[in-house]
Amino acid sequence: MVKPLKILLLSALALGAWATISARAAVVGISLPNDLKDYRWLQDGRILKEDLEAAGHEVLLEYAGQNNEQLQLKQIASLIEREVAVLLIAPVNCDSMGETLEQAKLKGIPIIAYDRLINGTDAISYYLSFDNQRIGVMQGHYLERQLGLEGAIEPRHLEIFSGDGNDSNAKYLYDGAMSVLAPYLKSGMLKVSSGETSLRQTAIKDWQLEVANTRMTTLIAKHGYSSHRSRLDAVLSPNDSIAQGVIKALLAAGYNQRNIPLVTGLDCLPKSVKLLSEGLQAMSAFKDSKVMAKEAVKMVNAITSGQEVDINDLDSYHNGAGPIPAVLLTPLMVTRDNVAHTLFDKGYFNEQDIKNLP
């Protein structure tokens, strides 16, 4: 499906009598993947709902339990049956929604893929996210700088973790990081003792802390990683939940703030903000949910009032059915050196609350 850079998404006729284009409020459906002990998605859902309601829209917000793919498909089918004006979807499985979303296409319901690109269907109208490939590049460049890979005369030692293979973000994060690190792997300046370097070999199901912890514990035992024996300089982790599992295993193996390998992350989850502050996690990329919600409101307002949706990227994200017009936002890199200025001083977190976390 070919889409110009700026488009008038649907005409009033295509939207149908139930959603005649006007400035009046619309019903917006939101489907998010996880509401059980998942700070990230609970926060996104809350902020999205508040901001859309403040803009005058009615919001139907659904969570798919604990990444329950079939439940999410049923919930989306129900939202489609209710003929919402717009659907925002962060999928559990980015590759299995085509048949369900075809019904939305037939009803003329525009779909915004929220933070995770939905693959294999031309029913997707837009993609809204922080640029995940750019985050992977950011993580790769951070390790490149901190490990001194440019001009290094002896190898550095790395292990690689990746996100869930059913999540399109896992590939973009991995590809971004590898665009920086692969040349050093090829030259031998980066060594991976496990030999596990592909996305498939390093994927962590559902991005789960416990799965990452088990894998890191196994790697430590198998390769003898410790602060005084087998060397480990860094762990490429795509997000904070995986990073937390990795760090838990490293601490159990005897590492501490002075000698722990560099561990990357993404999301600035509260526990990881504490780890950053304590010098146990090296960096995290911050996706500001408030910024993304504001962009979502702008997109919904444009769609429901028949105006042009202002996108900033047409060619970077392809879902197998064609390029998807995207609004890509710029993440911030957070380290121990700037966590106070970036997150505490600006009110995203209360420093004392973070310190009091277990």
Residue frames as qw, qx, qy, qz and C-alpha x, y, z in Angstrom:
[[0.000, 0.891, 0.455, 0.000, 0.00, 0.00, 0.00],
 [0.453, 0.271, 0.005, 0.850, 1.64, 3.20, -1.17],
 [0.251, -0.860, -0.403, 0.186, 1.20, 6.21, 1.11],
 [0.350, 0.714, -0.071, 0.602, 2.46, 9.76, 0.43],
 [0.367, 0.125, -0.529, 0.755, 4.41, 11.60, 3.11],
 [0.227, 0.153, 0.440, -0.855, 1.45, 13.69, 4.20],
 [0.184, -0.256, -0.825, -0.469, -1.96, 12.22, 3.55],
 [0.564, -0.165, 0.159, -0.794, -5.56, 12.83, 4.32],
 [0.239, -0.179, 0.947, -0.121, -6.11, 9.42, 5.85],
 [0.133, 0.395, 0.900, 0.129, -9.76, 8.78, 5.06],
 [0.184, -0.280, -0.268, -0.903, -12.57, 10.80, 3.60],
 [0.473, -0.059, 0.448, -0.757, -15.81, 11.32, 5.48],
 [0.817, 0.159, -0.264, -0.488, -17.44, 8.86, 3.09],
 [0.620, 0.246, -0.734, 0.128, -14.88, 6.17, 3.81],
 [0.025, -0.187, 0.724, -0.663, -15.22, 6.65, 7.54],
 [0.262, -0.422, -0.849, -0.179, -18.97, 6.18, 7.29],
 [0.314, -0.706, -0.252, -0.583, -21.88, 7.80, 9.00],
 [0.752, -0.567, -0.302, 0.150, -20.79, 6.52, 12.43],
 [0.590, -0.454, 0.025, 0.667, -17.62, 8.65, 12.30],
 [0.372, 0.846, 0.248, 0.291, -18.47, 11.68, 10.21],
 [0.572, 0.098, -0.156, 0.799, -15.43, 13.91, 10.09],
 [0.188, -0.881, -0.158, -0.403, -15.84, 16.84, 12.42],
 [0.141, 0.556, -0.540, 0.616, -14.19, 18.39, 15.42],
 [0.735, -0.472, 0.082, -0.480, -16.42, 16.48, 17.83],
 [0.429, -0.487, 0.744, -0.156, -15.15, 13.80, 20.21],
 [0.725, 0.250, -0.574, -0.288, -14.50, 10.30, 18.96],
 [0.888, -0.372, 0.239, -0.130, -14.30, 6.87, 20.54],
 [0.346, 0.678, -0.647, 0.034, -10.71, 5.65, 20.57],
 [0.975, -0.210, -0.045, -0.057, -9.77, 2.02, 21.19],
 [0.067, 0.745, -0.646, 0.151, -6.43, 1.19, 22.81],
 [0.987, -0.110, -0.108, -0.045, -4.99, -2.33, 23.06],
 [0.006, 0.764, -0.613, 0.200, -1.84, -2.84, 25.15],
 [0.680, 0.203, -0.702, -0.055, -0.04, -6.13, 25.78],
 [0.593, -0.115, -0.691, 0.398, 0.51, -6.43, 29.51],
 [0.323, -0.726, 0.008, -0.607, -1.03, -5.12, 32.71],
 [0.874, -0.458, -0.159, 0.032, 0.46, -7.53, 35.26],
 [0.663, -0.590, 0.140, 0.439, 3.40, -6.07, 37.18],
 [0.594, 0.314, 0.318, 0.669, 4.46, -4.15, 34.07],
 [0.169, -0.656, -0.186, 0.711, 5.20, -0.55, 34.96],
 [0.133, -0.160, 0.481, 0.851, 5.87, 0.48, 31.38],
 [0.116, -0.345, -0.740, -0.566, 2.51, -0.49, 29.88],
 [0.241, -0.695, -0.627, 0.256, 0.47, 0.53, 32.92],
 [0.194, -0.555, -0.031, 0.808, 2.05, 3.97, 32.72],
 [0.034, -0.017, 0.584, 0.811, 1.52, 4.27, 28.95],
 [0.150, -0.517, -0.800, -0.267, -2.11, 3.25, 29.25],
 [0.238, -0.704, -0.479, 0.467, -2.80, 5.69, 32.06],
 [0.145, -0.474, 0.143, 0.856, -1.17, 8.65, 30.31],
 [0.001, 0.134, 0.715, 0.687, -2.76, 7.86, 26.93],
 [0.166, -0.620, -0.764, -0.068, -6.22, 7.59, 28.47],
 [0.220, -0.693, -0.313, 0.611, -5.85, 10.81, 30.47],
 [0.122, -0.363, 0.314, 0.869, -4.54, 12.83, 27.52],
 [0.050, -0.246, -0.766, -0.591, -7.10, 11.55, 25.03],
 [0.193, -0.691, -0.690, 0.099, -9.95, 12.18, 27.45],
 [0.208, -0.614, -0.125, 0.751, -8.59, 15.66, 28.12],
 [0.024, -0.157, 0.517, 0.841, -8.81, 16.23, 24.36],
 [0.574, 0.164, 0.085, -0.798, -12.50, 15.30, 24.49],
 [0.569, 0.173, -0.729, -0.339, -12.36, 11.70, 23.28],
 [0.861, -0.307, 0.223, -0.339, -13.93, 8.63, 24.84],
 [0.210, 0.557, -0.804, -0.001, -11.33, 5.93, 25.48],
 [0.966, -0.137, 0.007, -0.221, -11.80, 2.16, 25.55],
 [0.077, 0.691, -0.710, 0.116, -8.58, 0.79, 27.04],
 [0.983, -0.094, -0.054, -0.148, -7.85, -2.94, 27.01],
 [0.130, -0.659, 0.740, -0.022, -4.88, -4.87, 28.42],
 [0.804, 0.193, -0.506, -0.243, -4.08, -8.38, 27.22],
 [0.896, -0.443, -0.018, 0.000, -3.43, -9.83, 30.66],
 [0.485, -0.644, 0.496, 0.322, 0.14, -11.07, 30.83],
 [0.116, 0.482, -0.669, -0.554, 1.01, -10.95, 27.13],
 [0.546, 0.235, 0.793, -0.137, -1.95, -13.16, 26.22],
 [0.024, -0.150, 0.593, 0.791, -2.03, -13.15, 22.43],
 [0.102, -0.408, -0.848, -0.323, -5.44, -14.78, 22.00],
 [0.139, -0.708, -0.536, 0.437, -7.02, -12.50, 24.59],
 [0.081, -0.490, 0.145, 0.856, -5.66, -9.46, 22.79],
 [0.036, -0.071, -0.732, -0.676, -7.07, -10.62, 19.45],
 [0.146, -0.594, -0.790, -0.024, -10.51, -11.09, 21.06],
 [0.163, -0.681, -0.304, 0.647, -10.33, -7.66, 22.67],
 [0.047, -0.310, 0.392, 0.865, -9.38, -6.02, 19.38],
 [0.068, -0.308, -0.832, -0.457, -12.19, -7.83, 17.57],
 [0.155, -0.698, -0.650, 0.258, -14.60, -6.44, 20.16],
 [0.126, -0.593, -0.007, 0.796, -13.26, -2.90, 19.70],
 [0.012, -0.057, 0.647, 0.760, -13.69, -3.28, 15.93],
 [0.102, -0.509, -0.839, -0.166, -17.26, -4.47, 16.41],
 [0.150, -0.751, -0.426, 0.481, -17.93, -1.32, 18.44],
 [0.461, 0.697, 0.282, 0.472, -16.67, 0.66, 15.43],
 [0.420, -0.699, -0.041, 0.577, -14.23, 2.85, 17.28],
 [0.376, 0.915, -0.027, -0.143, -12.97, 5.81, 15.28],
 [0.364, 0.707, -0.589, 0.142, -9.28, 4.93, 15.70],
 [0.948, -0.298, -0.092, 0.065, -7.36, 1.95, 17.07],
 [0.070, 0.779, -0.594, 0.187, -3.99, 2.24, 18.85],
 [0.988, -0.123, -0.062, -0.065, -2.37, -1.18, 19.20],
 [0.027, -0.671, 0.737, -0.081, 0.84, -2.36, 20.85],
 [0.878, 0.053, -0.362, -0.310, 0.74, -6.05, 19.88],
 [0.774, -0.441, 0.452, -0.040, 1.69, -9.08, 21.92],
 [0.675, 0.006, 0.611, 0.414, 2.72, -10.82, 18.70],
 [0.121, 0.614, -0.206, -0.752, 3.66, -8.48, 15.88],
 [0.102, 0.245, -0.800, -0.538, 3.19, -11.18, 13.24],
 [0.004, 0.256, 0.967, 0.014, -0.22, -12.67, 13.99],
 [0.179, 0.482, 0.451, -0.729, -2.74, -9.85, 13.72],
 [0.041, 0.112, -0.560, -0.820, -3.42, -9.68, 9.99],
 [0.173, -0.391, -0.850, -0.308, -6.71, -11.57, 9.89],
 [0.195, -0.664, -0.589, 0.417, -8.21, -9.67, 12.81],
 [0.103, -0.536, 0.022, 0.838, -7.08, -6.28, 11.54],
 [0.059, 0.161, 0.710, 0.682, -8.52, -6.98, 8.10],
 [0.118, -0.686, -0.718, -0.008, -11.92, -6.48, 9.72],
 [0.190, -0.713, -0.164, 0.655, -10.87, -3.01, 10.87],
 [0.148, -0.210, 0.510, 0.821, -9.74, -2.21, 7.33],
 [0.010, -0.422, -0.807, -0.413, -13.11, -3.31, 5.94],
 [0.189, -0.803, -0.539, 0.169, -14.87, -1.00, 8.39],
 [0.292, 0.773, 0.031, 0.562, -12.55, 1.90, 7.54],
 [0.590, -0.805, -0.009, 0.063, -11.00, 2.07, 11.01],
 [0.429, 0.736, -0.429, 0.301, -7.51, 3.57, 10.88],
 [0.892, -0.392, -0.132, 0.184, -4.89, 1.79, 12.99],
 [0.084, 0.854, -0.450, 0.248, -1.87, 3.31, 14.68],
 [0.870, -0.048, -0.403, 0.280, 0.77, 0.71, 15.59],
 [0.320, -0.896, 0.157, -0.266, 1.87, 2.04, 18.98],
 [0.351, -0.735, 0.578, -0.031, 5.56, 1.50, 19.79],
 [0.518, -0.150, 0.821, 0.186, 5.60, -1.95, 18.15],
 [0.379, 0.348, -0.477, -0.712, 5.26, -2.29, 14.39],
 [0.757, 0.158, 0.558, -0.300, 2.59, -4.76, 13.28],
 [0.093, -0.389, 0.752, 0.524, 3.81, -6.92, 10.39],
 [0.148, 0.097, 0.937, 0.300, 2.32, -8.58, 7.35],
 [0.158, 0.695, 0.697, -0.078, -0.81, -6.46, 6.85],
 [0.194, 0.311, 0.236, 0.900, -1.74, -3.36, 4.87],
 [0.329, -0.765, -0.532, -0.153, -4.38, -2.48, 7.49],
 [0.512, -0.523, -0.209, 0.649, -1.83, -0.39, 9.39],
 [0.239, 0.927, 0.218, 0.191, -2.17, 3.33, 8.76],
 [0.088, 0.858, -0.344, 0.370, 0.66, 4.70, 10.91],
 [0.795, -0.153, -0.431, 0.399, 3.47, 3.77, 13.25],
 [0.190, -0.880, 0.156, -0.407, 4.18, 5.84, 16.37],
 [0.896, -0.310, -0.154, 0.279, 7.29, 5.10, 18.37],
 [0.255, -0.826, 0.431, 0.258, 10.62, 6.22, 19.58],
 [0.653, 0.589, -0.448, -0.162, 13.09, 5.17, 16.90],
 [0.894, -0.366, 0.255, -0.043, 14.02, 1.69, 18.10],
 [0.848, 0.350, -0.030, 0.396, 16.73, 1.15, 15.51],
 [0.167, 0.779, -0.243, 0.553, 18.28, 4.41, 16.67],
 [0.653, -0.648, 0.279, -0.276, 18.13, 3.17, 20.27],
 [0.972, -0.030, 0.123, 0.197, 20.03, 0.04, 19.25],
 [0.572, 0.605, -0.121, 0.540, 22.63, 2.24, 17.55],
 [0.254, -0.811, 0.241, -0.468, 22.80, 4.33, 20.74],
 [0.862, -0.443, 0.237, -0.067, 23.45, 1.21, 22.83],
 [0.899, 0.240, 0.057, 0.361, 26.09, 0.01, 20.38],
 [0.337, 0.734, -0.164, 0.566, 27.89, 3.34, 20.29],
 [0.517, -0.762, 0.233, -0.313, 27.83, 3.55, 24.07],
 [0.926, -0.258, 0.234, 0.149, 29.63, 0.20, 24.35],
 [0.721, 0.520, 0.010, 0.459, 31.99, 1.17, 21.54],
 [0.053, 0.825, -0.222, 0.516, 33.04, 4.31, 23.43],
 [0.630, -0.663, 0.291, -0.283, 33.15, 2.87, 26.93],
 [0.947, -0.115, 0.245, 0.173, 35.09, -0.21, 25.86],
 [0.115, -0.767, 0.439, 0.454, 37.48, 1.86, 23.77],
 [0.835, 0.239, 0.486, 0.101, 36.94, -0.35, 20.74],
 [0.527, 0.835, -0.047, 0.149, 38.28, 2.18, 18.28],
 [0.241, 0.761, -0.523, 0.299, 42.02, 1.72, 18.34],
 [0.795, -0.468, 0.334, -0.194, 41.90, -1.14, 20.87],
 [0.310, 0.580, -0.750, -0.067, 44.93, -3.44, 20.79],
 [0.009, 0.046, -0.982, 0.180, 43.43, -6.30, 22.78],
 [0.331, -0.385, -0.717, -0.477, 39.95, -7.85, 22.59],
 [0.380, -0.173, 0.418, -0.807, 37.02, -6.92, 24.80],
 [0.093, -0.130, -0.987, -0.014, 34.61, -9.59, 25.99],
 [0.449, 0.003, -0.009, -0.893, 30.86, -9.33, 25.44],
 [0.161, 0.289, 0.944, -0.011, 27.67, -11.36, 25.81],
 [0.237, -0.065, -0.345, -0.906, 24.55, -10.46, 23.84],
 [0.213, 0.403, 0.821, -0.346, 20.90, -10.55, 24.87],
 [0.137, -0.128, -0.472, -0.861, 17.96, -9.73, 22.58],
 [0.500, 0.038, 0.331, -0.799, 14.22, -9.19, 22.99],
 [0.651, 0.220, 0.685, -0.242, 11.34, -11.52, 22.25],
 [0.241, -0.053, 0.737, 0.630, 11.39, -12.85, 18.69],
 [0.133, 0.636, 0.744, 0.152, 7.65, -12.13, 18.31],
 [0.077, -0.891, -0.200, 0.400, 8.22, -8.42, 18.93],
 [0.620, 0.683, 0.110, 0.370, 9.36, -6.42, 15.91],
 [0.159, -0.951, 0.230, -0.133, 11.20, -4.05, 18.24],
 [0.800, -0.416, 0.378, 0.210, 13.62, -6.85, 19.13],
 [0.759, 0.351, 0.314, 0.450, 14.88, -6.95, 15.55],
 [0.233, 0.895, 0.036, 0.378, 15.21, -3.18, 15.20],
 [0.473, -0.833, 0.284, -0.048, 17.11, -2.90, 18.49],
 [0.841, -0.194, 0.412, 0.293, 19.37, -5.82, 17.57],
 [0.655, 0.560, 0.258, 0.436, 20.02, -4.56, 14.04],
 [0.014, 0.965, -0.071, 0.253, 20.82, -1.08, 15.34],
 [0.590, -0.704, 0.389, 0.067, 23.33, -2.34, 17.90],
 [0.836, 0.004, 0.440, 0.327, 24.91, -4.78, 15.45],
 [0.506, 0.812, 0.100, 0.272, 25.38, -2.03, 12.87],
 [0.116, -0.902, 0.367, -0.196, 27.94, -0.65, 15.32],
 [0.606, -0.538, 0.579, -0.088, 29.31, -3.80, 16.97],
 [0.947, 0.259, 0.192, -0.016, 29.40, -6.33, 14.10],
 [0.552, 0.733, -0.338, 0.209, 32.66, -4.99, 12.59],
 [0.201, -0.660, 0.640, -0.338, 34.40, -5.47, 15.96],
 [0.860, -0.097, 0.454, -0.210, 33.02, -9.01, 16.22],
 [0.853, 0.520, -0.015, 0.052, 34.32, -9.72, 12.73],
 [0.341, 0.765, -0.452, 0.306, 37.77, -8.27, 13.47],
 [0.755, -0.134, -0.567, 0.301, 38.05, -10.14, 16.77],
 [0.100, 0.352, -0.364, 0.857, 38.23, -7.00, 18.89],
 [0.636, -0.236, 0.282, -0.678, 34.96, -8.14, 20.46],
 [0.297, 0.114, -0.947, -0.046, 34.77, -11.75, 21.60],
 [0.729, -0.248, 0.067, -0.634, 31.64, -13.62, 22.69],
 [0.150, -0.359, 0.911, -0.136, 32.67, -16.70, 24.64],
 [0.637, 0.207, 0.639, -0.378, 29.28, -18.36, 24.28],
 [0.184, -0.011, 0.759, 0.624, 29.39, -17.98, 20.51],
 [0.132, 0.662, 0.737, -0.022, 25.75, -16.92, 20.69],
 [0.149, -0.280, 0.091, 0.944, 25.44, -13.76, 18.62],
 [0.102, -0.305, -0.654, -0.684, 22.33, -14.09, 16.43],
 [0.454, -0.248, 0.080, -0.852, 18.92, -12.68, 17.30],
 [0.834, -0.164, -0.418, -0.320, 17.50, -16.18, 17.48],
 [0.682, 0.023, -0.611, 0.401, 20.25, -17.46, 19.80],
 [0.231, 0.050, -0.451, 0.861, 20.02, -14.51, 22.18],
 [0.388, -0.440, -0.314, -0.746, 16.25, -13.84, 22.26],
 [0.011, 0.038, 0.781, -0.623, 14.55, -13.69, 25.66],
 [0.166, -0.492, -0.796, -0.313, 10.92, -14.81, 25.66],
 [0.254, -0.843, -0.448, -0.155, 8.51, -12.02, 26.56],
 [0.195, 0.695, -0.283, 0.632, 11.52, -9.90, 27.59],
 [0.747, -0.609, -0.215, -0.157, 11.23, -11.61, 30.98],
 [0.176, -0.790, 0.514, -0.283, 13.62, -10.78, 33.80],
 [0.793, -0.316, 0.501, -0.144, 13.54, -14.37, 35.05],
 [0.902, 0.385, 0.147, 0.130, 14.41, -15.85, 31.65],
 [0.372, 0.817, -0.305, 0.318, 17.29, -13.39, 31.25],
 [0.440, -0.684, 0.516, -0.269, 18.50, -14.21, 34.76],
 [0.924, -0.063, 0.377, -0.024, 18.51, -17.93, 34.02],
 [0.780, 0.574, -0.014, 0.249, 20.44, -17.48, 30.79],
 [0.120, 0.838, -0.398, 0.352, 23.02, -15.15, 32.39],
 [0.671, -0.522, 0.487, -0.204, 23.44, -17.54, 35.34],
 [0.947, 0.174, 0.252, 0.094, 24.07, -20.36, 32.87],
 [0.569, 0.741, -0.165, 0.316, 26.62, -18.30, 30.92],
 [0.233, -0.801, 0.461, -0.302, 28.46, -17.40, 34.13],
 [0.814, -0.313, 0.480, -0.094, 28.66, -21.04, 35.20],
 [0.898, 0.374, 0.188, 0.137, 29.64, -22.33, 31.75],
 [0.570, 0.672, -0.112, 0.459, 32.34, -19.76, 31.01],
 [0.675, -0.309, -0.349, 0.572, 33.54, -19.04, 34.53],
 [0.117, 0.711, 0.070, 0.690, 32.82, -15.32, 34.38],
 [0.562, -0.699, -0.331, 0.293, 33.92, -13.55, 37.53],
 [0.001, -0.994, 0.107, -0.016, 35.73, -10.40, 38.61],
 [0.324, -0.729, 0.592, 0.118, 39.00, -12.31, 39.04],
 [0.627, -0.035, 0.743, 0.232, 38.87, -15.18, 36.50],
 [0.396, 0.390, 0.645, 0.524, 37.29, -15.26, 33.05],
 [0.056, -0.239, -0.018, 0.969, 36.87, -11.74, 31.75],
 [0.147, 0.672, 0.689, 0.228, 33.51, -10.18, 30.86],
 [0.215, -0.049, -0.028, 0.975, 33.55, -6.50, 29.95],
 [0.368, 0.134, 0.001, -0.920, 29.98, -5.86, 28.85],
 [0.273, 0.354, 0.894, -0.015, 26.52, -7.29, 28.27],
 [0.200, -0.049, -0.364, -0.908, 24.40, -5.88, 25.46],
 [0.116, 0.434, 0.842, -0.299, 20.86, -5.88, 26.88],
 [0.069, 0.431, 0.521, 0.734, 18.05, -4.41, 24.77],
 [0.370, -0.673, -0.218, -0.602, 15.83, -3.29, 27.66],
 [0.207, -0.566, 0.522, -0.603, 15.66, -2.82, 31.41],
 [0.887, -0.240, 0.175, -0.353, 13.75, -5.95, 32.40],
 [0.922, 0.252, -0.213, 0.203, 16.39, -8.09, 30.69],
 [0.285, 0.625, -0.444, 0.575, 19.13, -5.91, 32.17],
 [0.553, -0.541, 0.358, -0.523, 17.70, -6.45, 35.66],
 [0.992, -0.070, 0.048, -0.095, 17.85, -10.22, 35.17],
 [0.728, 0.467, -0.298, 0.405, 21.42, -10.01, 33.92],
 [0.002, 0.660, -0.425, 0.620, 22.54, -7.76, 36.79],
 [0.794, -0.426, 0.210, -0.380, 20.87, -10.02, 39.36],
 [0.984, 0.085, -0.069, 0.144, 22.94, -12.94, 38.06],
 [0.507, 0.580, -0.323, 0.550, 26.15, -10.89, 38.01],
 [0.324, -0.655, 0.368, -0.575, 25.67, -9.74, 41.59],
 [0.933, -0.265, 0.136, -0.204, 25.02, -13.33, 42.67],
 [0.893, 0.277, -0.140, 0.325, 28.33, -14.27, 41.02],
 [0.660, -0.457, -0.132, 0.582, 30.18, -11.74, 43.19],
 [0.334, 0.435, 0.184, 0.816, 30.37, -8.63, 41.03],
 [0.202, -0.712, -0.442, 0.506, 29.77, -5.21, 42.61],
 [0.222, 0.948, 0.138, -0.182, 29.67, -1.51, 41.66],
 [0.226, -0.768, 0.464, 0.380, 33.45, -1.42, 41.17],
 [0.199, -0.336, 0.834, 0.389, 33.82, -4.32, 38.76],
 [0.612, 0.423, 0.627, -0.230, 30.45, -5.15, 37.21],
 [0.372, 0.164, 0.613, 0.677, 30.46, -5.38, 33.40],
 [0.233, 0.184, -0.096, -0.950, 28.75, -2.60, 31.45],
 [0.203, 0.408, 0.890, 0.008, 25.05, -3.47, 31.02],
 [0.123, -0.068, -0.290, -0.947, 22.84, -1.51, 28.62],
 [0.140, 0.447, 0.830, -0.302, 19.07, -1.06, 28.81],
 [0.119, -0.273, -0.427, -0.854, 15.94, 0.74, 27.67],
 [0.381, -0.626, -0.606, -0.309, 12.81, 2.22, 29.32],
 [0.032, 0.365, -0.440, 0.820, 14.20, 3.68, 32.56],
 [0.656, -0.484, -0.546, -0.194, 12.02, 1.46, 34.72],
 [0.418, -0.838, 0.149, -0.316, 12.06, 2.55, 38.38],
 [0.886, -0.378, 0.201, 0.178, 14.21, -0.38, 39.55],
 [0.758, 0.323, 0.131, 0.551, 16.65, 0.29, 36.71],
 [0.053, 0.875, -0.065, 0.478, 16.80, 3.98, 37.60],
 [0.666, -0.703, 0.238, -0.068, 17.97, 2.82, 41.04],
 [0.900, -0.030, 0.238, 0.363, 20.53, 0.51, 39.43],
 [0.479, 0.691, 0.052, 0.539, 21.76, 3.41, 37.29],
 [0.254, -0.891, 0.140, -0.350, 22.06, 5.63, 40.35],
 [0.783, -0.539, 0.310, 0.026, 24.03, 2.94, 42.16],
 [0.103, 0.703, -0.648, -0.273, 26.41, 2.35, 39.26],
 [0.585, -0.068, 0.808, -0.031, 25.20, -1.21, 38.62],
 [0.612, 0.588, 0.506, 0.152, 23.56, -0.53, 35.25],
 [0.457, -0.133, 0.236, 0.847, 25.64, 1.45, 32.78],
 [0.167, 0.130, -0.212, -0.954, 22.96, 3.13, 30.67],
 [0.315, 0.492, 0.805, -0.107, 19.31, 3.10, 29.69],
 [0.019, 0.202, 0.421, 0.884, 17.44, 4.80, 26.88],
 [0.168, 0.376, 0.591, -0.693, 14.44, 6.82, 28.05],
 [0.054, -0.402, -0.683, -0.608, 11.21, 6.67, 26.07],
 [0.132, 0.088, 0.393, -0.906, 9.14, 9.48, 27.51],
 [0.089, 0.456, 0.884, 0.052, 5.56, 8.19, 27.68],
 [0.092, 0.731, 0.336, -0.587, 4.28, 11.74, 28.09],
 [0.069, 0.498, -0.456, -0.734, 5.85, 12.80, 24.79],
 [0.001, -0.060, -0.918, -0.392, 4.49, 9.74, 22.97],
 [0.099, 0.586, 0.763, -0.253, 1.00, 10.28, 24.37],
 [0.122, 0.686, 0.046, -0.716, 1.00, 13.89, 23.17],
 [0.097, 0.312, -0.690, -0.645, 1.92, 12.72, 19.67],
 [0.049, 0.288, 0.952, 0.093, -0.80, 10.07, 19.81],
 [0.145, 0.684, 0.508, -0.503, -3.37, 12.73, 20.68],
 [0.132, 0.581, -0.301, -0.745, -2.21, 14.89, 17.76],
 [0.050, 0.091, -0.880, -0.463, -2.54, 11.95, 15.38],
 [0.066, 0.471, 0.870, -0.128, -6.00, 10.99, 16.67],
 [0.138, 0.688, 0.260, -0.663, -7.19, 14.60, 16.48],
 [0.131, 0.436, -0.529, -0.716, -5.99, 14.87, 12.88],
 [0.022, -0.098, -0.955, -0.279, -7.58, 11.58, 11.87],
 [0.040, 0.555, 0.798, -0.230, -10.96, 12.27, 13.48],
 [0.139, 0.756, 0.181, -0.614, -11.17, 15.83, 12.14],
 [0.719, 0.611, 0.305, 0.126, -10.16, 14.96, 8.58],
 [0.039, 0.938, -0.317, -0.136, -6.85, 16.80, 8.69],
 [0.699, 0.495, -0.495, 0.147, -3.44, 15.70, 7.52],
 [0.844, -0.514, 0.033, 0.149, -1.43, 13.53, 9.89],
 [0.174, 0.896, -0.403, 0.060, 2.00, 15.06, 10.24],
 [0.968, -0.149, 0.079, 0.187, 4.57, 12.27, 9.88],
 [0.079, -0.885, 0.418, 0.189, 8.36, 12.53, 9.82],
 [0.209, -0.391, 0.861, 0.248, 9.42, 9.23, 8.25],
 [0.784, 0.320, -0.067, -0.528, 8.13, 7.27, 5.29],
 [0.724, 0.460, -0.504, -0.102, 10.81, 4.76, 4.40],
 [0.014, -0.539, 0.778, -0.322, 12.53, 3.41, 7.53],
 [0.430, -0.056, 0.809, -0.398, 9.92, 0.95, 8.79],
 [0.544, 0.136, -0.605, -0.565, 8.53, -1.71, 6.45],
 [0.608, -0.182, 0.598, -0.490, 6.09, -4.30, 7.76],
 [0.369, 0.004, 0.909, 0.193, 6.15, -6.79, 4.89],
 [0.367, 0.678, 0.636, 0.034, 3.16, -5.22, 3.18],
 [0.331, 0.764, 0.153, 0.533, 4.86, -1.91, 2.45],
 [0.307, 0.162, -0.365, 0.864, 6.47, 1.09, 4.13],
 [0.297, -0.732, -0.608, 0.074, 4.46, 2.48, 7.03],
 [0.074, 0.735, -0.041, 0.673, 4.26, 6.26, 7.54],
 [0.671, -0.352, -0.512, 0.405, 5.77, 6.92, 10.93],
 [0.180, -0.899, 0.145, -0.372, 6.11, 9.46, 13.66],
 [0.822, -0.019, -0.384, 0.420, 9.51, 8.66, 15.16],
 [0.343, -0.922, 0.052, -0.169, 10.59, 10.31, 18.40],
 [0.465, 0.572, -0.540, 0.406, 14.09, 10.82, 19.76],
 [0.796, -0.495, -0.332, 0.107, 15.06, 8.92, 22.94],
 [0.112, -0.874, 0.384, -0.276, 17.38, 10.21, 25.65],
 [0.745, 0.126, -0.587, 0.291, 20.40, 8.30, 26.93],
 [0.527, -0.766, 0.140, -0.340, 20.53, 8.11, 30.73],
 [0.688, 0.204, -0.576, 0.392, 23.64, 7.17, 32.70],
 [0.571, -0.535, -0.447, 0.434, 24.74, 7.52, 36.31],
 [0.349, -0.079, -0.009, 0.934, 26.27, 10.87, 35.41],
 [0.166, -0.133, -0.221, -0.952, 23.05, 12.45, 34.13],
 [0.285, -0.430, -0.852, -0.088, 20.25, 10.49, 35.83],
 [0.156, -0.536, -0.501, 0.662, 19.62, 13.24, 38.38],
 [0.090, 0.353, -0.166, -0.916, 19.38, 16.02, 35.79],
 [0.249, -0.006, -0.733, -0.633, 17.45, 13.95, 33.23],
 [0.451, -0.364, -0.786, -0.214, 14.94, 12.15, 35.44],
 [0.373, -0.494, -0.610, 0.495, 14.89, 13.52, 38.99],
 [0.107, -0.299, -0.079, 0.945, 15.21, 17.26, 38.39],
 [0.269, -0.029, -0.473, -0.839, 12.54, 17.15, 35.67],
 [0.569, -0.070, 0.381, -0.726, 10.05, 15.34, 37.88],
 [0.691, 0.132, -0.610, -0.364, 9.84, 11.99, 36.13],
 [0.752, -0.249, -0.587, 0.171, 10.86, 10.22, 39.33],
 [0.419, -0.855, 0.158, -0.262, 11.24, 11.19, 42.97],
 [0.403, 0.555, -0.680, 0.258, 14.83, 10.55, 44.00],
 [0.338, -0.346, 0.704, -0.519, 13.95, 9.47, 47.52],
 [0.876, 0.117, 0.199, -0.424, 11.28, 7.05, 46.24],
 [0.766, 0.485, -0.421, 0.000, 13.86, 5.50, 43.94],
 [0.122, 0.518, -0.738, 0.416, 16.38, 5.16, 46.78],
 [0.547, -0.205, 0.581, -0.566, 13.74, 3.44, 48.91],
 [0.854, 0.217, -0.297, -0.367, 13.02, 0.74, 46.33],
 [0.841, -0.372, 0.393, 0.005, 14.04, -2.76, 47.49]]
